[in-house]
């Protein structure tokens, strides 16, 4: 890989874990080698994983320094020899696991996960293997497109690929973060009914505006699984988008209907505790572990997004130099939808 005399801004988690240890540095602008594309990143978006990475809770043994964030979109600036998938000027996004192109997930794919196993996308210029890129829907801004690689693909994999959602199904989404709101949108796109939970009546009202049929406030209704069953005539939800972790999983199992699906995605309330497996056995539930998705899933999802002119829900936009504030905003759990960081004009 050659270097030029030009420099490029790069965000680094340097020296030690902690949001306060994120800093912006200048590095030589890279040039693409054979099979590579240089992308000028216009926007990136945050996932809860990025917060865990920054605070050292995702992988305390992760080598530092590390460039954070897995999700970014931009414009191809240059390509190396032999590149055929993209060309300069193309609007693209990187896939979460750079080597998971199609088929089932394999252990080795995890070693190519952006912003964790390898450097991420919070930089003015990022080199990608051409196979690690997808074209983004033309109706989306690059800020909107930057929300897709992790949260949207995760929701698509969970609902469409694994749960096989159909018209008339009932989908329960927990909370109003990125994955849950994409799941709401994809469920409605497939003709399903959506029930949303939140600790905020204001957020529930917004979810209903987006197409949810009902909202359940888990603070005022702690037995929210019982309320979901009441809302479904005693049956429960066909599919549960479980983003909470072990703290919410027991109630998610209770909210699912017999022979239903529970897609286990998030760890907001923890990853380890004793779980009563009786509901899984007695209700013949299927649990799906979801770790984002492949490039093929991303491209299938993009076709659906383009066909239906679907637009991601962006909560708030920060500048690159405000990355610490962006992560603090995620920490506060005040957001509704995706938090975006801009690097250049769209």
GUSE-318066 format. One record per residue (C-alpha): residue in one letter; x negated, y, z. Coordinates in steps of 0.5 Angstrom, whole numbers, padded with zeros to 4 digits, always signed. Each point is the difference from the previous one (the first is absolute). Layout:
AXYZ ...
***
This chain:
X+0000+0000+0000 X-0003+0007-0002 X+0001+0006+0004 X+0000+0007-0003 X-0002+0007+0003 X+0007+0002+0001 X+0003-0002+0007 X+0007-0002+0003 X+0003+0000+0006 X+0001-0006+0004 X+0003-0001+0007 X-0003-0005+0005 X+0001-0003+0006 X-0007+0001+0003 X-0004-0002+0006 X+0006-0003+0004 X+0007-0001+0000 X+0005+0005+0001 X+0004+0005-0004 X-0005+0006+0003 X-0005-0004-0004 X+0003+0001-0007 X-0004+0005-0004 X-0001+0003-0007 X-0007-0001-0003 X-0003+0001-0007 X-0003-0006-0004 X-0002+0000-0007 X+0005-0001-0005 X+0000-0007-0003 X+0000-0003-0007 X+0004-0006-0002 X-0004-0006-0002 X+0002-0006-0005 X+0007-0002+0002 X+0001+0006+0005 X+0005+0006-0001 X-0002+0007+0004 X+0007+0003+0003 X+0001+0007+0002 X+0004-0001+0006 X+0006+0005+0001 X+0004-0002+0006 X-0001-0006+0005 X+0005-0002+0005 X+0000-0003+0007 X+0002-0007+0003 X+0001-0002+0007 X-0006-0004-0002 X-0004+0006-0001 X+0001+0002+0007 X-0002-0006+0003 X-0007+0000-0004 X-0001+0007+0002 X+0001-0002+0007 X-0004-0006+0000 X+0006-0005+0001 X+0000-0003-0006 X-0007-0003+0000 X-0004+0002+0005 X-0006-0003-0003 X+0001+0004-0007 X-0007+0003-0002 X+0000+0007+0000 X+0000+0005-0004 X+0006-0002-0004 X+0004+0004-0005 X+0007+0000+0003 X+0007-0001-0003 X+0002-0006-0005 X+0006+0004-0004 X-0002+0005-0005 X+0002+0003-0007 X-0004+0004-0005 X-0002+0001-0008 X-0006-0004-0003 X-0006+0004-0001 X-0004-0005-0004 X-0001-0007-0001 X-0006-0005-0001 X-0002-0005-0005 X+0005-0005-0002 X+0006+0003+0003 X+0007-0001-0003 X+0005+0001+0005 X+0000+0007+0001 X-0003+0006-0003 X-0002+0007+0002 X+0006+0004+0001 X+0005-0005+0003 X+0003+0000+0006 X-0001-0005+0005 X+0000-0003+0007 X-0005-0005+0003 X+0003-0007+0002 X+0000-0001+0008 X-0005-0007-0001 X-0004+0001-0006 X-0001-0007-0002 X+0008-0002+0001 X+0002+0000-0007 X+0006-0005+0000 X+0002-0007+0003 X+0000-0001+0007 X-0005+0004+0005 X-0006-0004+0002 X-0005+0001+0006 X-0005+0003-0005 X+0004+0006-0002 X+0000+0003+0007 X-0007+0002-0001 X+0002+0005-0006 X+0005+0004+0004 X-0001+0007+0000 X-0001+0004+0006 X-0002-0006+0004 X-0004-0005-0003 X-0003+0005-0005 X+0000+0007+0000 X+0006+0004-0002 X+0003+0005-0004 X-0001+0007+0004 X-0005+0003-0005 X+0000+0004-0006 X-0002-0005-0004 X+0000-0008+0001 X-0003-0005-0005 X+0005-0006-0001 X-0001-0007-0004 X+0005+0001-0006 X+0004-0006+0003 X+0002+0004+0007 X+0004+0005-0004 X+0007+0001-0002 X+0003+0005-0004 X+0006+0004+0004 X+0007+0002-0002 X+0000+0006-0004 X+0005+0004+0003 X-0003+0000+0007 X-0005+0005+0002 X-0007-0002+0002 X+0002+0001+0008 X+0006-0004-0001 X-0004-0006-0004 X-0005+0000+0006 X+0005-0003+0005 X+0001-0006-0004 X-0006-0005+0000 X+0001-0002+0007 X+0007+0002+0003 X+0004-0001-0006 X-0003-0006-0003 X+0000-0003+0007 X+0008+0001+0000 X+0001-0002-0007 X-0004-0007+0002 X+0004-0001+0006 X+0007+0001-0003 X-0001-0002-0007 X-0005-0005-0001 X+0001-0003+0007 X+0007+0001+0002 X+0003+0000-0007 X+0005+0005+0002 X+0006+0000-0004 X+0006+0005-0001 X+0005-0001+0006 X-0006-0002+0005 X-0001+0004+0007 X-0007+0003+0001 X-0002+0002+0007 X-0005+0005+0000 X-0004+0002+0007 X-0002+0007+0000 X-0001+0006-0005 X-0007-0001-0002 X-0003-0001-0007 X+0001-0007-0001 X+0007+0000+0003 X+0003+0006-0004 X-0003-0004-0006 X+0004-0006+0002 X+0006+0004+0001 X-0001+0003-0007 X-0002-0007-0004 X+0006-0003+0004 X+0005+0005-0003 X-0003-0001-0007 X+0002-0007+0001 X+0007+0001+0002 X-0001-0002+0007 X+0003+0003+0007 X-0005+0003+0004 X+0000+0001+0008 X-0005+0005+0003 X-0003+0000+0007 X-0004+0006+0003 X+0000+0004+0007 X+0002+0006-0003 X+0007+0002-0002 X-0003+0005-0005 X-0004-0005-0004 X+0006-0005+0000 X+0004+0006-0003 X-0005+0000-0006 X-0001-0007-0001 X+0008+0000-0001 X-0001+0006-0005 X-0005-0005-0004 X+0005-0006+0000 X+0000-0003+0007 X+0007-0002+0001 X-0001+0000+0008 X-0005+0002+0005 X-0001-0003+0007 X-0004+0004+0005 X-0004-0004+0004 X-0001+0004+0006 X+0007+0001+0001 X+0002-0007-0002 X-0006-0004+0003 X+0004-0007-0002 X-0001+0003-0008 X+0000-0008-0002 X+0007-0001+0003 X+0002+0007-0004 X-0002-0003-0006 X+0004-0006+0000 X+0006+0004+0002 X-0001+0004-0006 X+0000-0006-0004 X+0006-0003+0002 X-0004-0005+0005 X-0005-0003-0005 X-0006+0005+0000 X-0005+0002-0005 X-0002-0004-0006 X-0007+0003+0000 X-0004+0004+0005 X-0005+0004-0001 X-0004+0000+0006 X-0006+0005+0001 X+0000+0000+0008 X-0004-0006+0001 X+0001-0004+0007 X+0004+0005+0003 X+0006+0000-0005 X-0001-0007-0003 X+0005-0003+0006 X+0005+0005-0002 X-0001-0001-0008 X+0001-0007+0001 X+0006+0001+0004 X+0003+0005-0006 X-0001-0005-0005 X+0005-0005-0003 X+0000-0007+0000 X-0005-0002-0006 X-0002+0007+0000 X-0007+0003-0002 X-0005+0004+0005 X-0006+0004-0004 X-0005+0001+0005 X-0004+0006-0002 X-0002+0005+0006 X-0003+0000+0007 X+0002+0006+0003 X+0002-0003+0006 X-0005-0005+0001 X-0003-0007-0003 X+0000-0004+0005 X+0005-0003+0005 X+0004-0006+0002 X+0006-0001-0005 X+0006-0004+0001 X+0000-0005-0007 X+0007-0002+0002 X+0004+0005-0005 X-0005-0002-0005 X+0002-0008+0000 X+0007+0001+0002 X+0002+0005-0005 X-0005-0003-0006 X-0003+0007-0001 X-0006+0001-0005 X-0006+0004+0003 X-0004+0003-0006 X-0007+0003+0002 X-0001+0006-0005 X-0007+0003-0001 X+0002+0005-0006 X+0000-0003-0006 X-0004-0001-0007 X-0001+0004-0006 X+0006-0004-0004 X+0005+0002+0006 X-0003+0007-0001 X+0002+0001-0007 X+0006-0004+0000 X+0002+0005+0006 X-0002+0006-0004 X+0004-0002-0006 X+0006+0000+0004 X-0001+0006+0003 X-0001+0003-0007 X+0006-0003-0002 X+0004+0003+0006 X-0003+0007+0000 X-0001-0002+0008 X-0004+0005+0004 X-0004-0001+0006 X+0002+0003+0007 X-0006+0005+0001 X+0000+0003+0008 X-0006+0005+0000 X-0006+0002-0004 X-0007+0001+0002 X-0006+0003-0003 X-0006-0005+0000 X-0004+0004+0006 X+0007-0001+0004 X-0001-0008+0000 X-0001+0001+0008 X+0007+0003+0000 X+0003-0004-0004 X-0002-0006+0004 X+0002+0003+0006 X+0007+0001-0003 X+0001-0007-0002 X-0002-0001+0007 X+0006+0004+0003 X+0005-0005-0004 X+0003+0007-0002 X+0000-0002-0007 X+0006-0002-0005 X-0004-0003-0006 X-0007+0000-0002 X-0005+0005+0002 X-0004+0003-0006 X-0007+0003-0001 X-0002+0004-0006 X-0007+0001-0003 X+0002+0004-0006 X+0005+0003-0004 X+0005-0005-0003 
***
